[in-house]
Amino acid sequence: MKKIYVALAALLALPSVSLAQKKGFDYKFYGQVRTDLFYNSRSNSETVDGLFYMFPLDKSLDPKGEDLNDAANGSFYTLYSRVGVDVTGPMLGGKVKTSAKIEADFRGSGTTFSVFRLRHAYLKLDFQKGHSLLMGQTWHPLYGDVSPQILNLNMGAPYQPFGRAPQIRYRFSHRHFLLTTALLWQSQYLSVGPKDNVVGTTATQKSQAFIKNGLIPEVYFGLDYKDASFQGGAGVHVSSIAPRTQSVAQDGKTYKVTERVTGVSAEAHFKYTDRDWYVAGRTVLGTNLSQTSTIGGYGIRTGLTDEQTGEQQYAPLRVSSTWLNVAYGGKWRPAVFVGYLKNLGATHEVSGVLATGANVDQLATASAELTYNLPNWKFGAEYSFCNAWYGDQFDSKHKATDNHSVHNHRLVVTAMFMF
């Protein structure tokens, strides 16, 4: 804990120290202290010990036929408190505006919490005539400028792609139009892949190795129309990863292999805002988007595994998701959120899948919240109902032909002080 306090003290001291030393720089220090109390009626797919909630887990029966996942849980955390600094620098060459951001919270990663974690860290160059270049870590473009305004920290996942990524992003704005292109890598939000190199394995893990060995960054291209109250647009995303570079074949020997799985995804989004209303939505046809906190992955194509080396070919899973969020008011602000997701199966016949939510057929969520908002303060409560349909039988493309459902009731109570 001592290291955390030292890091926090250094960040708090940064604006005053730097202002005294750096001419031409301007600093805006900001942050929040956030508390979250939550309750679930069932065990769920989640991270950060339940703070980042996804969907209810499938039934898991004990020898007496009792469902092990039919158990309530809840807790209270402050892990999403955060601090950050926006920096405006001197003009570069007399024509280019320079800026940067660094932001951190206490969420940690994996199963380690209450640890300082980098959220955003980037530099930005704003050129003349609407051109800008960003380099560093910030929101994934599939999350973009349109997201739900809800209390749950998942921000609409798994219906809304969620994650931050190291990237090089170019934007061009002209009148009401905004063009976005980006090259992206992975850091904290990772693709799913095989846990070992044994041929035919469906045991999975999340790792940076899959995109690193693939050598090709993710690519995003999007176009938006924007005016004072409305924004609407669409985008295309391409990812290409290498699941394995070595294969332990059936003879027990290890062979060098060249494997790749490529997916093309598309999305469309909109939002409308005025003094009282916020209406927003997004629909995504995702292909192997497990790195964006949603359901996805790929399957091992049937009949195309090399008999000697065990080199495999893959077919990405396709997942359709859509959400809508409506909020109204100022001091008292009620809001509703609805989301629907459907697993559409793989693009070709598969013999096994490596995926997050591999056996999920459909998901549906509806939530309602009420917040009380004051300058620098927010208090709120949100109730959410999620129903998950799990496949009992699947066809050759891993599309469910029969299913059963489980559900979860979730309540979140939040208090925030923003500075």
C-alpha positions in Angstrom: 0.0 0.0 0.0 2.9 2.4 0.6 3.8 2.4 -3.1 0.2 3.4 -3.9 0.3 6.3 -1.5 3.7 7.5 -2.9 2.3 7.3 -6.5 -0.8 9.2 -5.6 1.1 11.9 -3.7 3.4 12.3 -6.7 0.4 12.7 -9.1 -1.3 15.2 -6.8 1.8 17.2 -6.6 2.4 17.2 -10.3 0.4 20.3 -11.3 2.0 22.7 -8.7 5.5 21.4 -9.3 5.3 21.6 -13.1 3.7 25.0 -13.2 6.7 26.4 -11.4 9.2 24.8 -13.8 7.6 24.7 -17.3 6.8 27.9 -19.2 4.0 27.7 -21.7 2.3 24.7 -20.1 -1.2 24.6 -18.5 -2.5 21.9 -16.3 -6.0 20.9 -15.3 -6.1 18.4 -12.4 -9.3 16.4 -11.9 -10.7 13.2 -10.4 -13.4 11.6 -8.4 -14.0 9.6 -5.3 -16.6 6.9 -6.1 -18.3 4.3 -3.9 -20.4 1.4 -5.2 -22.6 -0.9 -3.1 -24.1 -3.8 -5.2 -26.2 -6.9 -4.8 -26.8 -9.8 -7.2 -29.3 -12.6 -6.9 -27.0 -15.0 -8.7 -23.4 -15.7 -9.5 -22.3 -13.9 -12.7 -19.6 -13.6 -15.3 -17.7 -10.6 -14.0 -14.4 -8.9 -13.3 -13.0 -6.8 -10.4 -14.8 -9.1 -7.9 -18.3 -8.2 -9.3 -17.9 -4.4 -9.9 -17.7 -5.0 -13.6 -20.8 -7.1 -14.2 -21.6 -9.0 -17.5 -24.3 -11.7 -17.3 -25.5 -14.5 -15.1 -23.6 -17.8 -15.1 -25.1 -21.0 -16.4 -26.5 -23.7 -14.1 -23.9 -25.9 -12.4 -25.5 -28.8 -10.6 -24.1 -30.5 -7.5 -24.7 -34.3 -6.8 -28.1 -33.5 -5.3 -29.2 -31.5 -8.3 -28.8 -28.1 -6.6 -27.6 -25.2 -8.7 -24.2 -24.0 -7.3 -24.5 -20.7 -9.1 -27.9 -19.9 -7.6 -26.4 -17.9 -4.8 -26.7 -14.2 -3.9 -23.7 -12.0 -3.5 -22.8 -8.4 -2.9 -20.1 -6.0 -1.7 -19.0 -2.4 -1.3 -16.0 -0.9 -3.1 -14.2 2.4 -3.8 -11.9 1.0 -6.5 -13.1 3.2 -9.3 -12.0 6.4 -7.6 -9.6 8.1 -10.0 -7.2 11.0 -10.6 -5.9 12.6 -13.8 -4.2 15.5 -15.4 -4.9 17.3 -18.7 -1.9 19.1 -20.0 -1.8 21.8 -22.7 1.6 22.5 -24.1 3.2 25.2 -26.1 2.6 25.4 -29.9 4.8 23.2 -32.0 6.3 25.0 -34.9 4.0 27.9 -34.2 1.1 26.0 -35.9 0.4 22.8 -34.1 -1.5 22.7 -30.7 0.0 20.2 -28.3 -1.8 18.4 -25.4 -1.6 15.3 -23.3 -3.6 13.3 -20.7 -2.7 10.8 -18.0 -5.3 9.2 -15.8 -5.3 6.4 -13.3 -7.6 4.6 -10.9 -7.3 1.9 -8.3 -9.0 -1.0 -10.0 -5.8 -3.0 -10.7 -6.1 -5.9 -13.1 -6.8 -9.6 -13.1 -7.5 -10.8 -9.6 -5.3 -8.0 -8.0 -7.4 -5.0 -6.8 -6.7 -1.8 -4.9 -3.7 -1.3 -7.1 -2.9 1.9 -9.2 -3.9 1.2 -12.8 -3.3 3.3 -15.9 -6.5 4.3 -17.7 -5.5 7.0 -20.2 -2.0 8.1 -21.3 -1.7 9.9 -24.6 -0.3 12.9 -26.4 -2.2 14.7 -29.0 -1.3 17.1 -31.9 -4.0 19.3 -33.4 -3.0 20.6 -36.8 -4.7 23.4 -38.8 -7.8 22.8 -40.9 -9.3 20.0 -38.7 -6.5 17.4 -38.7 -5.5 15.8 -35.4 -3.2 12.9 -34.4 -3.4 11.0 -31.1 -0.7 8.5 -29.9 -1.1 6.5 -26.6 -3.8 4.7 -24.7 -7.4 5.8 -24.6 -10.9 4.5 -25.5 -11.2 1.9 -28.2 -13.0 3.4 -31.2 -15.8 0.8 -31.0 -16.6 2.4 -27.6 -16.0 5.8 -29.1 -18.0 9.0 -28.4 -21.3 7.2 -27.9 -21.9 5.2 -24.8 -24.7 4.6 -22.2 -25.0 7.0 -19.3 -25.7 4.5 -16.6 -24.4 3.8 -13.1 -23.2 0.2 -13.7 -19.5 0.3 -14.3 -19.7 -2.0 -17.3 -21.1 1.0 -19.3 -23.4 -1.3 -21.3 -21.1 -4.3 -21.8 -21.4 -6.9 -23.3 -23.9 -5.1 -25.6 -21.6 -2.0 -25.9 -17.9 -2.8 -26.8 -15.8 -1.6 -23.9 -12.1 -1.2 -23.5 -9.1 1.1 -23.8 -6.2 0.3 -26.1 -2.8 1.7 -27.1 -3.4 3.3 -30.5 -2.4 5.7 -33.2 -5.5 7.6 -34.2 -6.0 10.2 -36.9 -9.1 12.4 -37.1 -10.2 14.9 -39.7 -13.2 17.2 -39.1 -14.8 19.4 -41.7 -18.0 21.2 -41.0 -20.4 18.6 -39.6 -18.4 15.5 -40.6 -15.8 13.6 -38.6 -13.5 11.0 -40.1 -11.7 8.6 -37.7 -9.0 6.0 -38.5 -6.9 4.1 -36.0 -4.3 1.4 -35.6 -4.7 -0.4 -32.3 -2.8 -2.8 -30.1 -3.8 -4.5 -26.8 -2.7 -3.9 -23.2 -5.3 -4.5 -20.5 -8.2 -5.7 -22.6 -7.1 -8.8 -24.5 -8.2 -11.3 -27.1 -9.1 -14.9 -26.1 -7.1 -17.8 -27.4 -5.8 -21.3 -26.5 -4.4 -21.9 -23.1 -1.8 -24.3 -24.3 -0.3 -25.5 -27.7 -1.9 -29.0 -27.7 -3.8 -29.7 -30.9 -7.6 -29.5 -30.6 -7.6 -27.8 -27.1 -10.5 -25.6 -26.3 -9.1 -24.5 -22.9 -8.8 -20.7 -23.1 -6.9 -17.7 -21.7 -6.6 -14.0 -22.5 -3.2 -12.9 -23.5 -1.2 -10.2 -25.4 0.6 -12.9 -27.2 -2.1 -13.5 -29.8 -2.0 -10.0 -31.3 1.8 -9.7 -30.7 2.5 -12.9 -32.6 0.1 -11.8 -35.3 2.2 -8.7 -36.0 -0.9 -6.9 -37.4 -2.6 -4.2 -35.3 -6.4 -3.8 -35.2 -7.7 -1.3 -37.8 -10.8 1.0 -37.4 -12.4 3.3 -39.9 -15.4 5.4 -39.0 -17.4 8.4 -40.3 -19.7 10.6 -38.2 -22.1 13.4 -38.8 -22.3 15.9 -35.8 -24.2 19.1 -35.0 -25.0 20.9 -31.8 -27.4 18.2 -30.5 -27.1 15.1 -32.7 -24.3 12.7 -33.6 -24.7 9.7 -35.9 -22.2 7.5 -37.7 -20.9 4.0 -38.5 -17.6 2.2 -38.5 -15.7 -0.9 -39.7 -13.2 -2.8 -37.5 -10.7 -5.5 -38.6 -8.6 -7.7 -36.3 -6.1 -10.4 -37.2 -4.4 -12.5 -34.5 -2.2 -15.6 -34.3 -3.7 -18.2 -31.9 -0.5 -20.4 -31.9 3.0 -20.4 -33.2 3.8 -23.9 -31.9 1.7 -27.1 -31.9 1.9 -30.2 -29.8 0.7 -32.7 -32.3 -0.9 -36.1 -31.7 2.5 -37.8 -31.7 3.5 -35.7 -28.7 6.1 -33.7 -30.8 6.2 -29.9 -31.0 6.0 -28.4 -34.5 6.3 -24.8 -35.7 3.0 -23.6 -37.2 1.6 -20.5 -38.9 -2.0 -19.8 -37.8 -4.2 -16.8 -38.1 -7.8 -15.8 -37.5 -9.2 -12.6 -39.0 -12.5 -10.9 -38.3 -14.3 -8.0 -39.8 -16.9 -6.2 -37.6 -19.3 -3.3 -38.3 -21.2 -0.9 -36.1 -23.6 2.0 -36.3 -24.4 4.5 -33.5 -26.2 7.7 -32.7 -26.9 10.1 -29.8 -29.2 13.1 -29.2 -28.6 15.5 -26.4 -30.2 18.8 -25.2 -30.6 20.5 -21.9 -32.8 17.7 -20.5 -32.7 14.7 -22.9 -30.1 12.1 -23.6 -31.0 9.4 -26.2 -28.3 7.1 -27.5 -27.9 3.7 -29.1 -25.6 1.4 -31.0 -25.8 -1.8 -32.9 -22.8 -4.1 -33.6 -22.2 -7.1 -35.8 -19.1 -8.3 -34.0 -16.6 -10.9 -35.3 -14.0 -12.1 -32.7 -14.3 -9.1 -30.4 -13.5 -10.7 -27.1 -10.9 -7.9 -26.4 -13.8 -5.4 -26.1 -15.5 -7.0 -23.0 -18.2 -8.8 -25.0 -19.0 -12.3 -26.1 -16.8 -13.6 -28.9 -14.0 -15.8 -30.2 -13.5 -18.4 -32.9 -13.8 -22.1 -33.6 -11.4 -24.7 -34.9 -12.5 -25.5 -38.5 -13.7 -29.0 -39.0 -11.5 -31.3 -41.1 -8.8 -28.7 -41.8 -6.2 -29.6 -39.1 -2.8 -30.8 -40.5 -2.5 -34.5 -39.6 1.2 -34.3 -39.0 1.9 -30.9 -37.4 -1.5 -30.2 -35.9 -1.7 -26.8 -37.6 -5.3 -25.6 -37.3 -7.5 -23.3 -39.3 -10.1 -21.1 -37.6 -13.5 -19.6 -38.2 -14.5 -16.5 -36.1 -17.8 -16.4 -34.2 -20.3 -13.7 -35.1 -22.3 -11.9 -32.4 -25.0 -9.3 -32.9 -25.7 -6.8 -30.1 -27.9 -3.7 -29.8 -28.6 -1.2 -27.0 -30.7 1.9 -26.3 -30.4 4.4 -23.5 -32.8 7.2 -22.6 -32.3 9.7 -19.8 -34.2 12.8 -18.9 -33.8 15.6 -16.4 -31.2 17.6 -14.5 -31.1 17.5 -10.7 -33.3 14.5 -10.6 -32.5 12.3 -13.6 -34.3 9.0 -14.4 -33.0 6.8 -17.1 -33.6 3.4 -18.7 -31.3 1.0 -20.6 -32.2 -2.0 -22.7 -29.8 -4.4 -24.5 -30.0 -7.5 -26.6 -27.3 -9.9 -27.8 -27.5 -13.0 -30.1 -24.7 -15.5 -30.9 -25.0 -16.1 -34.6 -22.4 -18.9 -34.8 -19.2 -19.3 -36.8 -18.6 -18.5 -40.4 -17.7 -22.1 -41.2 -18.2 -25.6 -39.6 -16.2 -26.0 -36.4 -15.2 -28.9 -34.1 -14.7 -26.8 -31.0 -14.7 -23.1 -29.9 -12.3 -20.8 -28.0 -14.4 -17.9 -26.8 -15.8 -15.8 -24.0 -19.4 -16.8 -23.3 -18.9 -19.8 -25.6 -22.2 -21.4 -24.7 -24.4 -18.3 -24.6 -27.2 -18.2 -27.1 -28.9 -14.9 -26.2 -28.8 -12.2 -23.6 -31.3 -9.5 -22.7 -31.0 -6.8 -20.1 -33.4 -4.0 -18.9 -32.4 -1.5 -16.2 -33.9 1.6 -14.6 -32.1 4.1 -12.5 -32.6 7.4 -10.7 -29.8 9.9 -9.9 -29.7 13.0 -7.8 -27.2 15.5 -9.3 -25.6 18.5 -7.6 -22.4 20.4 -8.6 -19.6 18.0 -8.0 -21.9 15.4 -6.5 -23.9 12.4 -7.8 -26.1 10.0 -5.8 -28.0 7.2 -7.5 -29.5 3.8 -7.5 -30.0 1.4 -10.5 -32.0 -1.9 -10.8 -31.0 -4.2 -13.6 -32.6 -7.5 -14.8 -30.6 -9.8 -17.1 -31.8 -13.0 -18.7 -29.3 -15.4 -20.3 -30.2 -18.2 -22.6 -27.6 -21.0 -22.7 -27.4 -23.5 -25.6 -28.3 -27.1 -24.8 -27.5 -28.3 -28.4 -25.5 -26.6 -31.2 -25.3 -27.2 -34.9 -22.0 -27.6 -36.9 -21.3 -23.9 -36.8 -21.9 -23.6 -33.0 -25.2 -21.9 -33.3 -27.7 -23.0 -30.6 -30.6 -25.1 -31.7 -32.1 -25.5 -28.2 -31.6 -23.5 -25.0 -32.6 -22.9 -21.4 -32.5 -19.6 -19.4 -31.2 -18.2 -16.1 -31.6 -14.7 -14.8 -30.1 -12.2 -12.3 -31.5 -9.3 -10.4 -28.8 -6.6 -9.7 -29.0 -3.5 -7.6 -26.3 -0.8 -7.5 -26.2 2.2 -5.2 -23.6 4.8 -5.9 -22.2 8.0 -4.4 -19.6 10.2 -6.2 -17.7 13.4 -5.4 -16.1 14.8 -8.6 -13.4 17.5 -8.5 
